Amino acid sequence: MCGIVGAVLTEGSVLEGLLGGLRVLEYRGYDSAGVALGLEGGVSIRRKAGRIEKLEDDLRAVPLADSPIGIGHTRWATHGPPTDENAHPHTDNQRRLALVHNGIIENHSELRAELEAEGVTFSSGTDTEALAHLLGRELDRSAPSLAEALRRALRLVHGYYAVAAMRFGDEKELVCARQGPPICVGVTPEGSYLGSDVLALIPHTRDIVFLEDGDVCELAPGRMEVTRIDGSVVQRASHHVSWEEADAGKGVYPHYMLKEIHEQPDVLARTAFSRIDEARGDVNLGHDELGDGGWSDALLQSIDRVQVAACGTALHAGYIARYLIEGLARIPVDVDYASEFRYRDPVLAPNTLALAISQSGETADTLAAQRLAREKGCTPAAICNVAGSTLVRESDAVVLTNAGPEIGVASTKAFVAQVIAAYLLAVRLGRARGVIDRVQGLELVRELRLLRPSLERLLSEDHVAEIKAVAGRHLNAKGFMFLGRGINYPVALEGALKLKEISYMHAEGYPAGEMKHGPIALIEPGMSTVVVNSRGLVADKARSNVEQVRARGGQVICVGSDPESLALADEAIEVPRSSEWLSPVLNVIPLQLLSYEIARLRGCDIDKPRNLAKSVTVE
Ligand code: AGP
């Protein structure tokens, strides 16, 4: 999704800060980039298709004059191909202002026709340019400020947007607005800043305001004013974001994804260990940024059903959450794609907890599903990684995952954190409802502590070398099948998603029991099958799947702690034993590393895979 940055300073030049902010937001996925600086009475705009390096080359070749006010943008093309002309920022015909936008202006064609009939000339094929001209028209109609011009223009717009605009007329004016995709702002005496997410603001301030849908914000050094689109002034609380700037760097790793894979033992500790209450044989779901997280015993005891909605990797964590909550707390759980749930007019039982799972907390489908569930009387809850996100703000109860910023587009540490959070929630639910007694609870929470050495072992140099060798032997497979049973079947889905999204190889994940109902037709020499199998209730069933695949000439890579399955397979990747409930946390590690190593050998852009965005804030 597009990245937006902006700044207005008391003095000095904003350009380097804008480019730095765009680089931090690269992980969101984009195909063009641009900046605009405010000059006395106008704007100067530079924009290039391709990576930020191309924009920087252009700026080195023909430098821009210093300016204390500017905006920047990385565009993920929706309307109009990624060309220099379609890149943002856009301006009006008098080049008085610059504007950048993330989202979709659904009535852009009508607006364009209306403006062209008034003599406006367009220079791009984007929906965004219509908004830039609308802004110019409101200034022509004597709007007293850029903020008021933006409020008037947005009242004519249908769709969703995070938008920032600026001009440097009699004074420096920097404004932004939100309806859907996130935008946040930070104010310091030296300057004020805006960005698509906190990572762009952390270098300047960690006290950050997250705008809400319908907000319009006017920024100046040391000052901000938030209004609603009707002009009424509102107050928005500031959040102190504890992420360190270093968290957002790659450190010693070649890719964010590899760094984040290796962060997972720490993510386990940050997400779980401080929440363990051994004295009570229980856990607490609170968080220092969110108090008790809203999980009162009254709420927990009132829940008769759980409805999970999520997308992608988060959905796979949701499938695992079903096994955990049903298995440990004995509450029925339904799970659905958020993109399906939001349009199927679901029938929801009373006393249903609507549990949305999301790393970013900004995924459009997941937000829409959660809002629909709330409208239908459910209690909205979330497992989420971003404290100030829309999903967290719109939920009555939250388990924050403390994974830190996840930059790699392919989710790894956030998935493990989501599974751990689901385990914590299942234990808390079971204890609050008397389904789990104190002794059982103590045993369950102690299992969490046992995970850390196993995670460390799975991330050791020896184990990584073993995975590299397996990757090399399967680099040119015709395709991959990932199979698992029980609580590990969603791990198979996740392994397939990881491989396809960063190596672009065809990979399918299935419940292993489904093989004989069709997928087994795909098995032949050259087809690689990964079977995830841990000791437990269905180990013997998954073991027979290993034999079925091998009997048809398929190569099997077995991942897990079931010795018989490992002995049967062509490739054995052993995983330390653990509680079956927590085996997904361990089994997913070799799958993350396998996809990473295959993608690396295939020379893929691991942190920014083609066509993908880190947070899908539009439909
Ligand atoms: C996972 O590797 C993908 N990047 C994608 O499926 C992602 O999990 C999905 O878009 C949901 O994102 P969210 O967790 O931020 O809601």
Residues whose N, C-alpha, C, O or C-beta is under 5 A from the ligand:
A	BS01	AGP	C311 G312 T313 A314 I357 S358 Q359 S360 G361 T363 V409 A410 S411 A613 K614 V616
